[in-house]
């Protein structure tokens, strides 16, 4: 998930240089990892011996547990520095809340000092009670510009394919019922009554109208639920199925409420 890379990038800005939303960390529309994803430890740990040609470095990691369905994998880290382990085990290097206390916060060994020195303290971007310097402000503005689809940031209308579209079903028949970044994106667009953004997304990938979340609902259900008349027209014109049913047998139009249709101002 690009979200994981975004968190890391907020602390180490060189993870996704120049792109605080880390759109290069993901998958292509046909399911292949982007170059940044392909070389990541996360991808290799999850895909180790599961995808052709994907393996962790056997001199550094050894798999010690794999659950029945492959959802849980545990690796043992090999070749850990004995010098660092000895430093950490030394009581003199522990920071305890009182002499002899069992509560001691961890410290990184000196070998990691160059890495630790490069980090920035994590700050929740939405926390306006935290003081920011100019660098933080610039980072925040770039982040919000990209997330909102601003110019040059890979938005819905600048011609660059948003990463969420990689989760689009290939057809109505092959639409899986699952919560993905695409279903989240579509819900946000519809909830916000952003008809123009939806039209742009549909223009790039018409099959998004068939996307379904884990409860079987999708864009057309949400459009009726929130009374988005213009968005309903866009979805129906693109082939959304008004007769489809969710996990409880509810059709999109069943969610329509009298008087809840309003135009976007």
N, C-alpha and C positions, 0 to 999 in steps of 0.2 A: 504494500500500500504506500502511495506517495506520502500519506500522512506520517508514516514512521520516519521517512527521510526528512520531512519538514521539521519534525521535532528535533532530530539530530542537527539539522542545518541551523536551527535557532541557537544552538550552542557552539557548533563548529561551522562557520559560514562558508568553508571551502568544500563542504559536501556537495552542495548544489550552487556553485558560484554564479551569481547574477540571476538566479531563479529561485526565490524564496518559496515558491509553491512546488518545487521539485518535480516538474512534469516529465522529466526524462527518466524518472524511476518508476517503471511500470511495464505494461505489455502492449504489443501492437494489436490491431484489431483481429488478426488471425491467431492470437494467443502466444506469440513468440515474445520472449523478454527483450526489452530495450537493452542496448549495450551496457548502460549503467546498472540495470537490474541483473544482467547475466553475470557480471563479475562480483556481485555483492555476496557477502557471507550469508545473509538471510536467504537468498534464493538458492545458493548451493546447499545450505543446511536442510532446507525443505525438500529440494529436488534430488538430493544425493542418491544415486543409483535408481532413481525413479524415472528420470528423463534421460534419454540417450546422450552420452557424453558429459553428463553433469556429475561431478564428484568433488568432495571436499579433499583437501590436502591430507593424505593419510599419515603424514609425519607429524601433523599438528592436531588431528581430531580422529577419534575412534568411536563409532556408534556402539552404544551399550544397551539401547532399548528402542524398540519399534513397536508401537501398539498395533492391534489386529488390523485396523483399517488405515494405518499410516498417519493418523491425526496427531500422534504424539511421538516425538523423536528426542532421544537424549544422547548427547555426545560427551565423551571425556576429553578434556583438553590435555594434550600431551606437551612434553618439553617445556613445562613451566620452569622459569628460572629458579634454581635452588637458592640463589642469593636473595632474590626478592621474597621467596617463601620464608626464608630465615628472618629477614627484616620485619615482615609482617607478624611473625610469631613472637618477636621480641616484645615483652610487656612494656619496655621503655618507649616503644613507638606507638603505643595505644593512647587514645584520647578518651579518658574515662570521666564520668560526671563526678566521681569522688575516688580517692585512693582506695584501691582494692575492690572497687565496684564491679559488678558483672556487666553494667551497661557501658559499653565503650564504642564510640563511633569509629568506623573504619578509615584508614588512610591508605592512599595509593603509595606503592614503593617508589623510591627515587628514580628508577629507570623510566617511569612514566611522566616525570616532571616536564619534559619538553612538550608533551601532548597536553597535559593539564594546563600549562601556561597559556595555551592558545585558546582555551575555551572562554565563552562568555556565559555569565550566569543566566540560567533559563528564566525567561519572563513570559507569562501568558500574554499573548498579543492583545487580548481583549481587556486586560486588567489596566484600567486607566488610573489606578491608585499608585502604580509603580512609576517611578521617575525614569524617563528615557533621555538618552543623549541624542545628538543629531544622527549618529549612525543607526540607533534604534528606530528613530522616527522615519528615516529613509527606508529602512528595511520594512517597517510596518506599512508604509505607503505603497511600496512595490508589491508586497504580499497582497494587500487588499485590491490593488489594481489588477493583478493577475486573477485573483479569485472572482472579481466582479466582471472579468472579461474586458479589461481596459485595453487600449491600443498597444499593440506590440506584446501583449501578454498572453496570447493564445486564447482569446475570448471567442464567443460563439460567432462573431460577425467579422473577424479579421482574416478568415480563410484558413487558420491553423486548426487542426483537428484536436478538440478537447480530449484529454486522456480518458474521460468517462465513457466515451463512445466505443472503446475497445470491448466494453461489456455488453454491447448491443447484440440481441439474438440475430442469428443469420436468417431466420424466417419466423413466421407466426407459429408454425408447427414445432420449431426447435426452441421456443422460448422457455427457459427454465424458470421455475419459481424460486427466486433467491434474492436476498438483499445484497445489492452491489452498489459501488459508487455511482453507477448510472441511475438506479432507482432513487437513490438519495438526491442526485442532481435534478432529476425530473420532478420529484416531489417539491423541492425547493423552488424550482421555476414556476410550477403550477400554483403552489401556495402563495407565491409572490405575485401572481397574475402577470408574469413576464411573457406575454404572448410573442413579442418580437424575438426574444431569445429562443423560445421553443420552435418557432418557425425556422430559425437559422439552424438549430440542431437537427430538425427533421430534414432540412435540405441537405445536410451532410450525410445523414444516416436515417433513411425512412423507417427502417425496422425498429427504431427505438419506440415506436408507438405500440409495439407488441411486448415490451418489457413488462415483467411481472415481479412483484416483491414476494417474500416468503408466504404471505397470506393470500396470494393469488390475485391481488389487486395491482393495478397499474395506472398509467397516466389518465385514461378515460374515467376511471372510478374517482380519482382525485379531482378531476375537472368538474364532474357533476357534484361531488361532495362540497366543493368550495364555490360552486356557481360561476365557473369561468366560461362564459358563453363563447367568447372568441376562441379560446383554447380548444373547446369541444369541437368547433368547426374545423380547426387545423388538424386535430387528431382524426376525426372522421374522414376528412378529405384524403389523409395519408393512409387510410386503410385500417384504422383501429376498429376492433370488432365490438359493436354495441350489444351483441347477444352473448358475449363471453361471460363466464361466471367465476367468482372467486371461490375460496375454499369452503365457504358457507352457502354457496349457491346464489350469491347476490350478484345481480347484473349492474353495470355502471349506472344506468338511469334510475335504478332503485334508490340510489343515494341522493337523488335530486330533491331539494326541499323547496316548497312554494316561496317565491319571493327572494330566493338567495342568489339570483343571477344579476350580476352587475357588470358594467363595462369598465375597462381599465381607463383611468383618467390620465 
